[in-house]
Amino acid sequence: MAISHLQPVVILLVLSAFASLPTQAAARGGHDPLDDGAHEPFSRKLLEDKPPQITEEMVRGYMSNAELEAAVHAFGSRCSNISRVYSIGKSVNHFQLWVIEISDKPRQREAEPAFKFIGNVHGDEPVGREVLMHLANWLCDNYLKDSLATLIVENMHLHILPTMNPDGFALRWRGNANNIDLNRDFPDQFFSVNNDIDYRQPETRAIMNWVKQEHFTASASLHGGALVANYPWDGTRDTSKHYYGCPDDKTFRHMASVYSRSHYNMSLSKEFEGGITNGALWYPIYGGMQDWNYIHGGCFELTLEISDTKWPKADELPVIWEHNRMSMLNLLATLIKSGVHGRIFAADTGRPIPGSVMIKGIDSKVSASSTFGDYHRIVVPGETYEVVASMEGFQQKSTRIMLEQEAVNLDFILDPDGTDGQMKLPRNVGGCHCDNAKLFHVEEAHLWLYLLIVSVLLTLYLVFKRKTASRLASRLLTYRYSSLRRPVAV
């Protein structure tokens, strides 16, 4: 029987039997064609006898961890009007995991989409940390000068983590200081090998806590060793290599294509049609960061292979940045200029509520934020969608939209359970059989008066509800997207 048809527990036993054998660890970020991958998808601990030889000549021209830290803080000082610098935790060797947030209001929460870029997941793939610093500086230098830079800064919150694995970079190997592959360390939907939190690496925990704290709409991690935009799923239920799409497969293919087609030559790939690939079709991995983000964070993450070489020479970095610049900018702009955006309110209080939004026919939900009740749903333009908003304790609402090339701003005002917009009459009106029936008995002669009172009350209720909805709609106009249509309230 082929190994791909064995039960997961049996597979793990087989893998453990080979644990003592030296092996090259394949990566999402440079697959070794000589490795058949039979054991690698489940491996967190890297098993190679010797790490790849990174020479001094290869390292020359790259920022050290100390230099990168200084560059991050220098950026924060130089561009303080549109940025803030903060840490999400520490590596095994206690190096701070610094993040740059870029926005016109970087220290405030807003009803805007948030995106994160993560570089240097694997220590021996450092190109991402350099390219991300180029991106941050370009946005700062071109804000209010370039329309795309201004659109991004003013309409979203961009978070940049140049290095997730500073220890691996310093050690010049793939894993972290514990020699763990961080892109195999996340909880997996198919197998429970990573569910023990005691074995989870501090860098992994930092990312997981970060995703829980922020309300990320989308994300991308930058790798080296290939030239392709990779999208979920990364693994398959039966561990075999074949196309295995997630519920939002069409949307992910659209996002990956935006990146690939904007790139200098990614879309011309002879290995990957259109320069994009489903991860499981390329080669399955388990415990990856990309799938975890989508499942547990509602965050649409791509894995971007941006250099054919894992560790290119430093003098190639400016060219690699230029080849990827428009891809990165257009991917960010897609979150603003397309999709469905809006807020969810409670009809009875007028306050935002953290409901969820789903597209009929797509088995996934996007949660609204708890602060502003804002949601940001990425979907493929040029199609008709039925958008459904819901929250426990409220009646769900839905509406059909035609999403053209521009974004749609769609707000929902949900009625609490038990209200349907009409005044309900007591069951016993006109013939109460309670002990004090005289208080409730309606004389036929006064029936007209009763009906008049009910009519007045119903009118007042409807007027009040209409004013509440109008007041909400007027507030929604402050929901700022210069490129979006006028908000529609449902």
N, C-alpha and C positions, 0 to 999 in steps of 0.2 A: 504494500500500500504506500502511495506517495506521501511524503511528510506533510504536504498541504492539506491532506484529508484527515490527519490525526486530530484528536481532541486537543485543546490548548494545554491541558495539564500534562498530557503525554509529551507534547512538544517541548515543554519546559524541562521535563526530565531528560529528554534527548539532548537539549541544549546544555544542561549542566554536565552531562557526560563529556562534552567537548570543551568544557571551560578551561581545561589545562593546556589546550592547543593554542599556539600563537596564531593570531589572525589579524588581518587588516580590518578596521572598523569602517564600514561604509557610512556615508553621511547624507543627510539632506543638506547639500552644500558640497557636492563633489563625490559622485558615486564611483567607486573603484570597479572598473569593468572586469577585473580578474576575480572579484569576490561575488560568489553566487548568492550571497545574502541569506543562506539557509538558517543561520543562527543569529545574524546581526539584528533583526528587527526588535528582539526582546532584550538586547544587551544594553545595560546602563553602564556597567563597569567596562572600560576599554581594556582589551586583552593583548594588545600588541606588545612584543618584547621591547622594541625600541620605538620611540616616537620619530616621526619624519625629521630629517635633518634640516633645520632652519639655520642657514649660515648668517654670519655677521653682515655679509654683503646684502642679503635679502632684507635684513632688519633695518639697515641704514636708510634713513629718510623717513621712517615711521615714527610717530610720537610714542614715547614711552608712556607708561601709566601716569607717572608724575607730570609729564609734559601735557598729556591729555587732560588731566585734572586742572592744570593751570589754564589750559586753553578754554575749558568749559567756564571757569570762573571769570576769565578775561572777557569772554563773550557776554556773560551776565552783567558785567560792569559796563561794557561798551554799548550794549543794546538793552539797557535796563528799562527803557520805556515800553518795550514789547516782549520782555522775557522775565523769567525767574528761574533760578537754579535750585533744585532740591534733590535729596537722596531718598531712594526707596529701600535702602538696606545696605548690607555689606557682604562681600564675598567670603569664602572660607578663610582667606588670609587677611581679612578685615579691610579690604579696599572698598571705599564708598562707591555705590552704584549711582552715579550722578545723572540727573535728568535735566534737560533744558526744556522748559515750556515756552512756546512762542504764541502770542496772541496780543491784540491791542488792549486786552484787560487780563493780563496773565495772573493776577492775584485774586481774581473774582471768578465765581461760578456763573455761567451763562447758559441760556437755552440754545446752545450751539453744539454741533457735532465735535467729537474729539477723536484724534488719530494719534497712534504711537508708532514710531520707527524704532527698531531694536537692532543694534549691530553687534558683531563679534560674539555671537552665541557660541561659536567654536573658536578656541584660542588660536588655532592655526589658520583662521580665515579673517584677517584683520582689515580687509578692504572696506568693510562697512563702517568701521569707526572713523576712518578718514573721510569717506564720502559724506557721512552724516554731518560732520563738522563743516564741510563745504556747503551743504544745504542750509544749515543754520546761518552761516555768515552771508550766503547769497540772499536769503530772505531779509536779513537785517539791512544789508547794503541797498536793496532794491525796494524796500517798503516805501510807498507813496511815490515811487518812480516808475515801477513796473506794475501793470494792471493785474497780472497773475499773482505776484507777490502780495500786493495790497488786498486782493480778494481773499487769499489764504489767511493772512494775518488778522483781518477784520471780521472774518465769518466762521472761524473755527478755533479750536485749541489744539495745537500740535505739540506732542511730547516726544522728545528725542533722547533715547538712551544709547549713547555711542558704543558702550561696551557692557555686555551682560557677563562677560567672562574675562575680567582683567587678569586673574591668576593664570588661566590657561595661556593668555598672550605672553605673560612674563616668563612662563615655563616653556613657551614655544611648542605647545602640544595642543591637541584637540579638546580634551576634557578640562574640567576645573582642577583645583588643587588636589582634590580627592580622586582625580582621574575618572570622573563620571561624565558621561556625555549628557549635557544639559538638555539636548533636544530628544532625549529618551527618558526624561526624569519626571514628566508630568503624568497625572492620572489619565488612564486610557479607557475609552468606552467599551472596548472588547475584552481586555484582560486586566486583571487586578494586581499585576506585578508591582505597580507603583503606588498602591493605596496606603502603604504603611508610611505615615507622616514622619516617623522617627528616622527614616532613611532618606527623606527628601532633602535636597541640597539647599543651602541658604539662598543661593541665587534664584533657584526655582521658587522657593517660598516668597521671595521678594516680588517676583513677577505676579504670582497668584494673588498676593495681598494688594498689589498695585491695581490689578484689574478689578478687584472687588471694591476698591475705594473710588476709582474713577469710573466714568460712564463712557467707555470707549465705543465708538461706532465701528471703527475698522482699524487695521493694524498691518504691519509688514515687518518681517525680519530679513536682514541682509546677510547673504552667504557668498562664498566663493567656491569655484571648482566646476562651474557650469554656467550656461547662459540661458535661463528659462524662468518663467513665472509659474510657480507651483501652487496648486489650490487643493482643498479637501475633496474627499477624505484621503488621509495619508496611509491608512491601513484598511484591511478587509477582515470580515468576520471569520473567514476560513483560512486566512493568512496567505492565500494565493495572490499572484500578481495579475490584476486585471482592473479595468476602469470601475471605480466605485464612487459614485457621485453622492454628495450630501443633498439635503432638501433644497438648498439654495444653489444648486450646481450651475444653473443658467446665469445667476448673478455673479458667482465667482468666476466663471469663464469670461464674463464681460469685464470684470475688474482686471483679471490677468491680461486680457487683450488690450485694455487701455494702456497698461504698462508696456507690454511687448511692442505694440504698434508705435508708441512714442519713443522707443529706444532706437539708437543708431542702427543696430542690426539684429536685435534679438528675434524679431518676427521673421527673419530670413533663415532661421535655423533649419538645417537639414535633418537634425535628429528629432526635433519637436515641432510638430505642425503648428505654424503660427507663433512659435516661440512660447507656447504655454503647455502645461501638462497637469493631469490629475496625478496626485502623489502616489496613489496605490497602483496606478498603471505604470509609473516610472519604476518604483520599487517600494514595497510596503515597509512602513516603520510604525512603531508603537511607542506611546509615551511622548509624542511630539507636542510642541507648544502650539502649533497651528490649529489642530483639531480641538485641543482643550479650550482655546480662546473662543472658538465658535460655539461649543457646547455649553460651557460654564459661564462665559462672559457675554454671550450675545455679540461678540466682536468678530467681524469678518476679517480674518487674517490670511495674508498671502506669504509664501516663502519665496523670496526673490534671490535667484542666483545671478549675481551681477558681474562675475568675472570668470573667464574660463580657467584662470589660474587661481589656486587657493591663496597664494601669497605672492602677488605680482611685485615687480620691482617698483620702488617708490616713485621713480620718474614717470611711471605709467599712470599714477593716480589721478593727475589732472585730466587725462584723456578719459579715464573710466568715469570720472565725475561728469564730464561733458556728455558722454554717451548716455548717462542715466538721469541727467538733470531734468529734461522735459518729461521723462517717464514718472519721476517722483512728483513733480509739480502737477501734472495732469491727473495722477491718481488722487492727490489731495483735493484738487479742484472738483473732481467727480462727486465727492461727498457734498459739495455745496451746490453745484449747478444741476444735479439730477437727483432722482429719488423722491421719496415722500417724507416730508418733515412736518412736525406739528406738536401740539400740546394736548393733554387730556385734563379736563376739569370736572369737578363734581357740580351738578346742576343746583343742588340745594345750598351749598356753601360758596360756590364760585371759586373754590381753591383748587390748585393743581393737585392731581393724584398720580401715584406711580403705577398706572395701569400697564397694559401691554397691547401691542399691535401685531396682527398677523395678516398675511395675504391669503385669501381663500385659495386652496389648492396647494399651498406650500406649508409643510409641516414644521414650522419654526416660528418662534415669537421673538419680538424685540421689545424689551422693557423700557418704559419711560422712567426718567430720573425721579428720584424722591424729592428733589428740591424744586424743580420747575414743571415736572410732569411732561418734559419734552422727550420726543422720540425722533429717531432718524433712521428711516428704512431704505436701504439700498436695494433697488430693483432695476431691471433692464429697461431702458427707455423704449418708447415706440409701441407699447402694449397697453391693454386695458386690464385693470386690476380691481378686485373687490377687497377693500381695506376694512378690517374688523378691529374695533377697539373694545377692550373688556377689562374688568377688574372685579374681584370678589366683593360682593355686596352691592354691585351696580348692574344695571341692565346693559348688555352689550349693544353697540351700534355698528352699523356697517354702511358703506357707500361705495359706488363704483366710480372709478376715475379713469380717464385716458391720460396716461403719462407720455407726453411727447418728449422733446429733447430738453425741455426746461423742467426744473424741479416743481413739485406741487406742495403747497403749504396747506395742510389739512388738520384742523383742530376738532376734537371731539368733546362734547358736553354730555356726560353720562348721568342718567337719572338713577337715584338709589332704588334698590329693589322695593317693590310694593307700590310704585307710582307709575302711572301710564299716561299722565298728562290730563286725566279726567277726574272730576270729583266723584268719589264713591259714596252712595247712599247707604245708611244703616239698613241691615237686613230686615229689621222689624218696624221700619217706618210705615205708618198707616194701620198698624194693628199690633201694638206691643202687648205682650202677655206677661209682663213683669209685674211685681207687686205694686209698684206705683204707676200703674198704667195711665192715670189721669195726666201725668206730666208729659207723656209722649203721644197720647191719642190725638189724632188729627181729625178734626171735624170736617165733614164734607163742605160745610159753608166756608171754611177757612182754607180749603185746599189751594185756592188761587194764591193766597198770601204765602203759603209754604213754598209753592213753586216759584213765586217771585223771589223769595229769599234765597232759595237754592240757585236760581239763575244769576242773581247778583253775586253770590259767593263764587260761583264758577267763573263769572266774568273777571272778578278781581283776581282770582287765582291765575287765570290765563294771562292777564295783563302783567302781573308780577313776574311770571315765568318769562314772558317775552322781554320785559325790561332787564331781567337778570341775564338772559342770553345776549341782549344787545350790549349790556355793560361788559360782559365777557369778551364779546367780539371786538369792542373798541380797545380793550386791553391787549387783545391779541395782535393788534396792528403794530405794537411795539416790538413784536417778535421779528428781529431784524435780519433780513436776507435781501440785499439789494438786487440780487439776480433772480429772486423768486417771485411768483405771482402773488396777487393779493390773497391774504389768508381766507380760507373757506371754513366755516364752523358747521359741524354736523351735530 
